[in-house]
Amino acid sequence: MKLRTQLLLFLFLYGFIPLIAMVAINLPFVLDRMELFYHKAHLQNLRADFKDLDEHLASRHVILRLLAKLPEPGTILERQPEKSSAEIDAARLRYTGWINETLRDQLDIVQ
């Protein structure tokens, strides 16, 4: 091997070995940082998804509170002695049908 080749090889290793050592020392920190960025992005996506779900549930909660305030027709009609149970059942069916028609697109609430 020529002296020039040996010198070039020595200088190459003299510069390359510290570079490899620095990469080996800092690689765990770099990987931890990359994992942190990945987790932050993942949590941000989860927050966005669950925000939509939370808004959906809040709107359903408002609708259910409104429905809970409406009187059930059977309780009103039972106070009237001239009403038969068949008429009360028919009124309940009409009431349920009205609610189902009103909330047609919200399948998690009907009946």
C-alpha positions in Angstrom: 0.0 0.0 0.0 1.4 3.4 -0.9 2.0 6.0 1.7 -0.5 8.3 0.0 -3.3 5.7 0.3 -2.4 5.0 4.0 -2.5 8.7 4.8 -5.8 9.1 3.0 -7.2 6.1 4.8 -5.9 7.4 8.2 -7.4 10.9 7.6 -10.7 9.4 6.5 -10.9 7.2 9.6 -9.7 10.1 11.8 -12.7 12.1 10.6 -15.2 9.3 10.1 -14.9 7.6 13.5 -15.9 10.7 15.6 -18.8 11.2 13.2 -20.0 7.7 13.8 -19.5 8.1 17.6 -21.5 11.3 17.6 -24.3 9.7 15.6 -24.3 6.7 17.9 -24.4 8.9 21.0 -27.2 11.2 19.7 -29.3 8.6 18.0 -31.5 7.9 21.1 -32.2 11.6 21.6 -33.1 12.0 17.9 -35.4 8.9 18.0 -37.0 10.2 21.3 -37.7 13.6 19.7 -39.1 11.9 16.5 -41.4 9.8 18.7 -42.5 12.9 20.6 -43.4 14.6 17.4 -45.3 11.5 16.2 -47.2 11.3 19.5 -48.1 15.0 19.5 -49.5 14.7 15.9 -51.4 11.6 16.9 -52.9 13.2 20.0 -53.9 16.3 17.9 -55.7 14.0 15.4 -57.4 12.2 18.3 -58.5 15.5 19.8 -60.0 16.6 16.5 -61.9 13.4 16.1 -63.2 13.4 19.7 -64.1 17.1 19.4 -66.5 16.1 16.6 -67.8 13.3 18.7 -68.3 15.5 21.7 -70.2 18.1 19.6 -72.4 15.3 18.3 -73.1 14.0 21.8 -73.8 17.5 23.0 -76.4 18.1 20.3 -78.0 14.8 21.1 -78.1 15.7 24.7 -79.9 19.0 23.9 -82.5 17.2 21.8 -83.1 14.6 24.5 -83.5 17.3 27.2 -86.1 18.9 24.9 -87.9 15.6 24.5 -87.8 14.9 28.2 -89.6 18.2 28.8 -92.5 17.2 26.5 -95.4 15.6 28.4 -96.2 12.0 27.5 -99.8 11.9 26.0 -100.9 9.0 28.2 -100.4 11.0 31.4 -102.5 13.9 30.0 -105.3 11.7 28.6 -105.5 9.4 31.7 -106.8 12.4 33.6 -109.9 12.5 31.4 -112.3 9.8 32.5 -114.1 9.5 29.2 -110.9 8.4 27.3 -110.5 4.6 26.8 -107.2 2.8 26.9 -107.4 2.2 23.2 -107.6 6.0 22.6 -104.7 6.5 24.9 -102.6 3.8 23.1 -103.5 5.4 19.8 -102.4 8.8 21.0 -99.1 7.3 22.3 -98.6 5.7 18.8 -99.2 9.0 17.1 -96.8 10.8 19.5 -94.1 8.2 18.9 -94.7 8.4 15.1 -94.4 12.2 15.3 -91.1 12.0 17.2 -89.8 9.4 14.8 -90.8 11.6 11.8 -89.2 14.7 13.5 -86.0 12.9 14.3 -85.8 10.8 11.1 -82.2 11.6 10.4 -81.1 10.9 14.0 -81.3 7.2 14.3 -79.7 7.0 17.7 -82.7 8.7 19.4 -85.8 7.3 17.8 -88.0 4.8 19.7 
